């Protein structure tokens, strides 16, 4: 038997950064975004001994534990170590991890990996956790126990899935508001959005620390308030189907967010963004904390091809993607069903046999 967990990565349209303390605790934060069809996966294969063997397929790294030892975070796959502790795993198993995007891509990868891990482990142990409990546990393990800087939105977005407007007032005071958006609007929005990889990986913790240090400064604080207000405006325009207005608000949000920290952008990203605007894009933003990763651009349908060509010519890498309306999931698979020696089929003109193993 194999237990699998899968959690979707996310794109944030507006409000990013307002989910980080102390702003969200003192002023209240708000984020609007959606999950996409790129995922973090966790597979658990039970073992009959007391060994826990973790394989990171992306990093080609293997770490071994024994169920009787204390799980100590030593810089090697610490997300897994902390998840083993949190779920009190005391049975032998092999864990396989894989993610569709690299760390620092701006799609919430580390938090999504944590959600996938916890979802699979909870399924294995038969532990029932609702969305809020799962997201809060993922936040606690990643942010508080491991001390990884960041906000609240990634854990909640990945756990719940779909289009959400999420309000933050600190720990245990998060409200997820699912947005009921017509399918035609979702399809049109996806068609008008381009997701472009800038090729530069960012270190979000450094950017977030700089943002927090700037919190009491007048201009960065006002920028955070604007970013929060824009999240509410974007929610209204999206629900009404005013997509061109939504696209222009992306531009407002990007300009405001850049005032929160000088580390959020760089000349290469600014050039790529400006090239997209010159080709007809109405607005966009860098996803995640900033500094690199994926750039999201809104383009009216009649200039979409021009924007795509201009961004690729400027060094960007366009990604194939779509929205994902489901959140974190877990399921089991029976390995005994996978390997057959032969398959037979009976037809009117005779019997056919296909040998699958030598």
VEXTI-585610 format. One record per residue (C-alpha): residue in one letter; residue number from 1; x negated, y, z negated. Coordinates in steps of 0.5 Angstrom, whole numbers, plus 500, padded with zeros to 3 digits. Layout:
+------+-----+-----+-----+-----+
| type | seq |   X |   Y |   Z |
+------+-----+-----+-----+-----+
|    A | NUM |   X |   Y |   Z |
...
+------+-----+-----+-----+-----+
END
This chain:
+------+-----+-----+-----+-----+
| type | seq |   X |   Y |   Z |
+------+-----+-----+-----+-----+
|    X |   1 | 500 | 500 | 500 |
|    X |   2 | 498 | 507 | 502 |
|    X |   3 | 501 | 513 | 498 |
|    X |   4 | 500 | 520 | 503 |
|    X |   5 | 501 | 527 | 501 |
|    X |   6 | 502 | 532 | 506 |
|    X |   7 | 502 | 540 | 505 |
|    X |   8 | 503 | 545 | 510 |
|    X |   9 | 498 | 551 | 511 |
|    X |  10 | 501 | 558 | 511 |
|    X |  11 | 501 | 565 | 515 |
|    X |  12 | 503 | 571 | 510 |
|    X |  13 | 506 | 577 | 514 |
|    X |  14 | 506 | 582 | 509 |
|    X |  15 | 505 | 583 | 501 |
|    X |  16 | 498 | 579 | 501 |
|    X |  17 | 494 | 582 | 495 |
|    X |  18 | 500 | 584 | 491 |
|    X |  19 | 500 | 577 | 488 |
|    X |  20 | 494 | 578 | 485 |
|    X |  21 | 493 | 580 | 477 |
|    X |  22 | 493 | 585 | 474 |
|    X |  23 | 497 | 588 | 480 |
|    X |  24 | 503 | 583 | 480 |
|    X |  25 | 503 | 583 | 472 |
|    X |  26 | 504 | 590 | 471 |
|    X |  27 | 507 | 592 | 478 |
|    X |  28 | 510 | 586 | 480 |
|    X |  29 | 508 | 583 | 487 |
|    X |  30 | 512 | 581 | 493 |
|    X |  31 | 510 | 577 | 499 |
|    X |  32 | 513 | 575 | 506 |
|    X |  33 | 511 | 569 | 510 |
|    X |  34 | 512 | 562 | 513 |
|    X |  35 | 508 | 555 | 513 |
|    X |  36 | 506 | 553 | 520 |
|    X |  37 | 505 | 546 | 523 |
|    X |  38 | 497 | 545 | 520 |
|    X |  39 | 497 | 541 | 514 |
|    X |  40 | 492 | 538 | 509 |
|    X |  41 | 493 | 531 | 508 |
|    X |  42 | 491 | 526 | 502 |
|    X |  43 | 491 | 519 | 502 |
|    X |  44 | 491 | 514 | 496 |
|    X |  45 | 489 | 507 | 497 |
|    X |  46 | 490 | 503 | 490 |
|    X |  47 | 484 | 499 | 488 |
|    X |  48 | 484 | 493 | 483 |
|    X |  49 | 477 | 495 | 480 |
|    X |  50 | 476 | 501 | 476 |
|    X |  51 | 473 | 505 | 481 |
|    X |  52 | 475 | 512 | 484 |
|    X |  53 | 472 | 513 | 491 |
|    X |  54 | 474 | 520 | 494 |
|    X |  55 | 472 | 521 | 501 |
|    X |  56 | 472 | 528 | 504 |
|    X |  57 | 473 | 527 | 512 |
|    X |  58 | 472 | 534 | 513 |
|    X |  59 | 465 | 535 | 510 |
|    X |  60 | 463 | 528 | 511 |
|    X |  61 | 462 | 527 | 503 |
|    X |  62 | 464 | 521 | 498 |
|    X |  63 | 464 | 522 | 491 |
|    X |  64 | 465 | 516 | 486 |
|    X |  65 | 468 | 516 | 479 |
|    X |  66 | 470 | 511 | 474 |
|    X |  67 | 476 | 511 | 470 |
|    X |  68 | 473 | 511 | 463 |
|    X |  69 | 469 | 517 | 464 |
|    X |  70 | 470 | 524 | 463 |
|    X |  71 | 472 | 527 | 470 |
|    X |  72 | 466 | 533 | 470 |
|    X |  73 | 467 | 539 | 475 |
|    X |  74 | 460 | 539 | 478 |
|    X |  75 | 461 | 543 | 485 |
|    X |  76 | 462 | 537 | 489 |
|    X |  77 | 469 | 536 | 491 |
|    X |  78 | 472 | 540 | 484 |
|    X |  79 | 479 | 540 | 487 |
|    X |  80 | 479 | 533 | 487 |
|    X |  81 | 476 | 532 | 480 |
|    X |  82 | 481 | 537 | 477 |
|    X |  83 | 487 | 534 | 480 |
|    X |  84 | 485 | 527 | 477 |
|    X |  85 | 484 | 530 | 470 |
|    X |  86 | 491 | 534 | 471 |
|    X |  87 | 495 | 528 | 473 |
|    X |  88 | 491 | 523 | 468 |
|    X |  89 | 489 | 518 | 473 |
|    X |  90 | 486 | 512 | 470 |
|    X |  91 | 487 | 507 | 475 |
|    X |  92 | 482 | 505 | 481 |
|    X |  93 | 483 | 508 | 488 |
|    X |  94 | 480 | 511 | 494 |
|    X |  95 | 482 | 518 | 496 |
|    X |  96 | 482 | 521 | 503 |
|    X |  97 | 482 | 528 | 504 |
|    X |  98 | 483 | 532 | 511 |
|    X |  99 | 485 | 539 | 513 |
|    X | 100 | 487 | 542 | 520 |
|    X | 101 | 483 | 548 | 518 |
|    X | 102 | 476 | 550 | 515 |
|    X | 103 | 476 | 553 | 508 |
|    X | 104 | 476 | 561 | 509 |
|    X | 105 | 480 | 561 | 515 |
|    X | 106 | 486 | 565 | 511 |
|    X | 107 | 491 | 560 | 512 |
|    X | 108 | 491 | 558 | 504 |
|    X | 109 | 487 | 552 | 505 |
|    X | 110 | 484 | 550 | 498 |
|    X | 111 | 491 | 551 | 495 |
|    X | 112 | 494 | 547 | 500 |
|    X | 113 | 489 | 541 | 499 |
|    X | 114 | 491 | 542 | 492 |
|    X | 115 | 498 | 541 | 493 |
|    X | 116 | 497 | 535 | 498 |
|    X | 117 | 493 | 532 | 492 |
|    X | 118 | 498 | 533 | 487 |
|    X | 119 | 504 | 531 | 491 |
|    X | 120 | 500 | 524 | 493 |
|    X | 121 | 498 | 523 | 486 |
|    X | 122 | 505 | 525 | 483 |
|    X | 123 | 508 | 520 | 488 |
|    X | 124 | 503 | 514 | 486 |
|    X | 125 | 505 | 515 | 479 |
|    X | 126 | 512 | 516 | 479 |
|    X | 127 | 512 | 523 | 476 |
|    X | 128 | 518 | 527 | 479 |
|    X | 129 | 516 | 535 | 479 |
|    X | 130 | 521 | 540 | 482 |
|    X | 131 | 518 | 545 | 487 |
|    X | 132 | 516 | 551 | 481 |
|    X | 133 | 513 | 545 | 477 |
|    X | 134 | 509 | 543 | 483 |
|    X | 135 | 507 | 550 | 485 |
|    X | 136 | 505 | 552 | 478 |
|    X | 137 | 501 | 546 | 476 |
|    X | 138 | 497 | 547 | 483 |
|    X | 139 | 496 | 554 | 481 |
|    X | 140 | 494 | 552 | 474 |
|    X | 141 | 489 | 547 | 476 |
|    X | 142 | 486 | 552 | 481 |
|    X | 143 | 486 | 559 | 478 |
|    X | 144 | 486 | 557 | 471 |
|    X | 145 | 482 | 551 | 470 |
|    X | 146 | 477 | 551 | 476 |
|    X | 147 | 477 | 559 | 475 |
|    X | 148 | 478 | 560 | 483 |
|    X | 149 | 480 | 567 | 484 |
|    X | 150 | 486 | 568 | 488 |
|    X | 151 | 493 | 570 | 488 |
|    X | 152 | 500 | 566 | 487 |
|    X | 153 | 503 | 566 | 494 |
|    X | 154 | 499 | 560 | 497 |
|    X | 155 | 501 | 554 | 492 |
|    X | 156 | 508 | 556 | 492 |
|    X | 157 | 508 | 557 | 500 |
|    X | 158 | 505 | 550 | 501 |
|    X | 159 | 510 | 547 | 496 |
|    X | 160 | 516 | 550 | 498 |
|    X | 161 | 515 | 551 | 506 |
|    X | 162 | 519 | 555 | 511 |
|    X | 163 | 520 | 562 | 511 |
|    X | 164 | 520 | 565 | 504 |
|    X | 165 | 520 | 572 | 501 |
|    X | 166 | 517 | 571 | 494 |
|    X | 167 | 517 | 575 | 488 |
|    X | 168 | 511 | 575 | 483 |
|    X | 169 | 511 | 578 | 476 |
|    X | 170 | 505 | 574 | 473 |
|    X | 171 | 505 | 566 | 471 |
|    X | 172 | 512 | 563 | 470 |
|    X | 173 | 515 | 569 | 473 |
|    X | 174 | 515 | 567 | 480 |
|    X | 175 | 522 | 567 | 484 |
|    X | 176 | 522 | 564 | 491 |
|    X | 177 | 527 | 566 | 496 |
|    X | 178 | 528 | 562 | 502 |
|    X | 179 | 530 | 566 | 508 |
|    X | 180 | 536 | 564 | 512 |
|    X | 181 | 533 | 566 | 519 |
|    X | 182 | 537 | 564 | 526 |
|    X | 183 | 534 | 559 | 530 |
|    X | 184 | 534 | 564 | 536 |
|    X | 185 | 530 | 569 | 532 |
|    X | 186 | 525 | 564 | 529 |
|    X | 187 | 523 | 561 | 536 |
|    X | 188 | 523 | 568 | 539 |
|    X | 189 | 518 | 570 | 533 |
|    X | 190 | 514 | 564 | 535 |
|    X | 191 | 513 | 566 | 542 |
|    X | 192 | 511 | 573 | 541 |
|    X | 193 | 506 | 571 | 536 |
|    X | 194 | 499 | 569 | 537 |
|    X | 195 | 494 | 566 | 532 |
|    X | 196 | 487 | 567 | 534 |
|    X | 197 | 481 | 565 | 530 |
|    X | 198 | 475 | 570 | 529 |
|    X | 199 | 470 | 565 | 528 |
|    X | 200 | 468 | 568 | 522 |
|    X | 201 | 469 | 565 | 515 |
|    X | 202 | 470 | 569 | 509 |
|    X | 203 | 469 | 568 | 502 |
|    X | 204 | 476 | 570 | 499 |
|    X | 205 | 473 | 570 | 492 |
|    X | 206 | 468 | 576 | 493 |
|    X | 207 | 474 | 580 | 497 |
|    X | 208 | 479 | 579 | 491 |
|    X | 209 | 474 | 581 | 486 |
|    X | 210 | 473 | 587 | 490 |
|    X | 211 | 480 | 588 | 490 |
|    X | 212 | 481 | 587 | 483 |
|    X | 213 | 475 | 592 | 481 |
|    X | 214 | 479 | 597 | 486 |
|    X | 215 | 486 | 597 | 482 |
|    X | 216 | 485 | 603 | 478 |
|    X | 217 | 483 | 607 | 484 |
|    X | 218 | 488 | 612 | 487 |
|    X | 219 | 487 | 610 | 494 |
|    X | 220 | 487 | 603 | 493 |
|    X | 221 | 493 | 603 | 488 |
|    X | 222 | 497 | 607 | 493 |
|    X | 223 | 495 | 602 | 498 |
|    X | 224 | 497 | 596 | 494 |
|    X | 225 | 504 | 599 | 493 |
|    X | 226 | 505 | 601 | 500 |
|    X | 227 | 503 | 593 | 502 |
|    X | 228 | 509 | 591 | 497 |
|    X | 229 | 514 | 596 | 500 |
|    X | 230 | 512 | 594 | 507 |
|    X | 231 | 514 | 586 | 505 |
|    X | 232 | 521 | 588 | 503 |
|    X | 233 | 522 | 592 | 510 |
|    X | 234 | 519 | 586 | 514 |
|    X | 235 | 524 | 582 | 510 |
|    X | 236 | 530 | 586 | 512 |
|    X | 237 | 527 | 587 | 519 |
|    X | 238 | 526 | 580 | 520 |
|    X | 239 | 533 | 578 | 517 |
|    X | 240 | 536 | 583 | 522 |
|    X | 241 | 532 | 580 | 528 |
|    X | 242 | 529 | 587 | 529 |
|    X | 243 | 522 | 583 | 532 |
|    X | 244 | 519 | 589 | 535 |
|    X | 245 | 520 | 593 | 529 |
|    X | 246 | 517 | 587 | 525 |
|    X | 247 | 511 | 587 | 529 |
|    X | 248 | 510 | 595 | 528 |
|    X | 249 | 510 | 594 | 521 |
|    X | 250 | 505 | 588 | 521 |
|    X | 251 | 500 | 594 | 524 |
|    X | 252 | 502 | 599 | 518 |
|    X | 253 | 501 | 593 | 513 |
|    X | 254 | 494 | 592 | 516 |
|    X | 255 | 492 | 599 | 516 |
|    X | 256 | 494 | 599 | 508 |
|    X | 257 | 491 | 593 | 506 |
|    X | 258 | 484 | 595 | 509 |
|    X | 259 | 484 | 601 | 504 |
|    X | 260 | 485 | 596 | 498 |
|    X | 261 | 477 | 594 | 499 |
|    X | 262 | 472 | 595 | 504 |
|    X | 263 | 470 | 588 | 505 |
|    X | 264 | 477 | 586 | 508 |
|    X | 265 | 475 | 587 | 515 |
|    X | 266 | 468 | 588 | 519 |
|    X | 267 | 466 | 591 | 526 |
|    X | 268 | 467 | 585 | 530 |
|    X | 269 | 474 | 584 | 527 |
|    X | 270 | 476 | 591 | 528 |
|    X | 271 | 474 | 591 | 535 |
|    X | 272 | 478 | 584 | 537 |
|    X | 273 | 484 | 588 | 533 |
|    X | 274 | 483 | 594 | 538 |
|    X | 275 | 483 | 590 | 544 |
|    X | 276 | 489 | 587 | 543 |
|    X | 277 | 493 | 593 | 541 |
|    X | 278 | 490 | 596 | 548 |
|    X | 279 | 493 | 590 | 552 |
|    X | 280 | 500 | 591 | 549 |
|    X | 281 | 500 | 588 | 542 |
|    X | 282 | 505 | 592 | 537 |
|    X | 283 | 501 | 590 | 531 |
|    X | 284 | 498 | 584 | 527 |
|    X | 285 | 494 | 583 | 521 |
|    X | 286 | 488 | 578 | 519 |
|    X | 287 | 491 | 573 | 515 |
|    X | 288 | 488 | 571 | 508 |
|    X | 289 | 484 | 575 | 503 |
|    X | 290 | 480 | 578 | 509 |
|    X | 291 | 473 | 578 | 512 |
|    X | 292 | 474 | 573 | 517 |
|    X | 293 | 479 | 567 | 519 |
|    X | 294 | 485 | 567 | 523 |
|    X | 295 | 488 | 574 | 526 |
|    X | 296 | 495 | 574 | 527 |
|    X | 297 | 498 | 579 | 533 |
|    X | 298 | 505 | 580 | 535 |
|    X | 299 | 506 | 581 | 543 |
|    X | 300 | 512 | 583 | 547 |
|    X | 301 | 513 | 577 | 552 |
|    X | 302 | 511 | 581 | 558 |
|    X | 303 | 504 | 583 | 555 |
|    X | 304 | 503 | 576 | 551 |
|    X | 305 | 499 | 573 | 557 |
|    X | 306 | 495 | 580 | 557 |
|    X | 307 | 493 | 580 | 550 |
|    X | 308 | 491 | 573 | 550 |
|    X | 309 | 486 | 574 | 555 |
|    X | 310 | 483 | 580 | 552 |
|    X | 311 | 482 | 577 | 546 |
|    X | 312 | 479 | 571 | 549 |
|    X | 313 | 474 | 575 | 553 |
|    X | 314 | 473 | 579 | 546 |
|    X | 315 | 471 | 572 | 543 |
|    X | 316 | 477 | 570 | 540 |
|    X | 317 | 479 | 563 | 540 |
|    X | 318 | 487 | 562 | 541 |
|    X | 319 | 490 | 556 | 537 |
|    X | 320 | 496 | 552 | 539 |
|    X | 321 | 501 | 552 | 533 |
|    X | 322 | 508 | 553 | 531 |
|    X | 323 | 512 | 554 | 525 |
|    X | 324 | 514 | 549 | 520 |
|    X | 325 | 520 | 549 | 516 |
|    X | 326 | 519 | 543 | 511 |
|    X | 327 | 514 | 544 | 505 |
|    X | 328 | 510 | 539 | 501 |
|    X | 329 | 512 | 531 | 502 |
|    X | 330 | 509 | 524 | 500 |
|    X | 331 | 511 | 518 | 503 |
|    X | 332 | 508 | 510 | 502 |
|    X | 333 | 506 | 506 | 508 |
|    X | 334 | 505 | 498 | 508 |
|    X | 335 | 498 | 497 | 511 |
|    X | 336 | 500 | 489 | 512 |
|    X | 337 | 504 | 492 | 517 |
|    X | 338 | 498 | 495 | 521 |
|    X | 339 | 494 | 489 | 524 |
|    X | 340 | 498 | 484 | 528 |
|    X | 341 | 494 | 479 | 532 |
|    X | 342 | 499 | 479 | 538 |
|    X | 343 | 506 | 482 | 540 |
|    X | 344 | 511 | 478 | 544 |
|    X | 345 | 517 | 481 | 548 |
|    X | 346 | 522 | 477 | 551 |
|    X | 347 | 525 | 479 | 558 |
|    X | 348 | 529 | 476 | 563 |
|    X | 349 | 524 | 474 | 568 |
|    X | 350 | 520 | 471 | 562 |
|    X | 351 | 516 | 472 | 556 |
|    X | 352 | 510 | 477 | 555 |
|    X | 353 | 504 | 477 | 550 |
|    X | 354 | 500 | 482 | 548 |
|    X | 355 | 493 | 480 | 544 |
|    X | 356 | 491 | 486 | 540 |
|    X | 357 | 485 | 483 | 537 |
|    X | 358 | 479 | 479 | 540 |
+------+-----+-----+-----+-----+
END
